[in-house]
Amino acid sequence: VQLQASGGGLVQAGGSLRLSCAASGSSFSIYVIAWYRQTPGKQRELVAGITNGGAINYADSVKGRFTISRDNAKNTGYLQMNSLKPEDTAVYYCRLGSFWGQGTLVTVSS
């Protein structure tokens, strides 16, 4: 499985971005999809996850602002990020089962 994350960029506080995580290979639908983020000097932290059954969990810091989803027909996971804050600035990574994508940088300016 190979994962391609995209959608990062520079946005002003209060703005929105949508991250995508496209997967190659089969069996996409059976895996948990999760988004993590990491800033320099800090551990990678879980932002949101969605199971193959649609169960979802979010980090407290993003609840009500971020929405995770998946499209099994397109082998793609998404993270819609609204009301972005400067503290959301990080490299965001997607994970599918035990596979990791490359990071995509999100920068939120104040």
ZISUL-V454679 format. One record per helix or strand of 3 or more residues. SS is the DSSP state (~ for helix, > for strand). FROM is the first residue (numbers start at 0). TO is the last residue. If there is no record, write none. Layout:
SS;FROM;TO  SS;FROM;TO
//
This chain:
>;2;5  >;8;11  >;16;22  ~;27;29  >;32;37  >;44;49  >;55;57  >;65;70  ~;71;73  >;75;80  ~;85;87  >;89;95  >;103;108
//
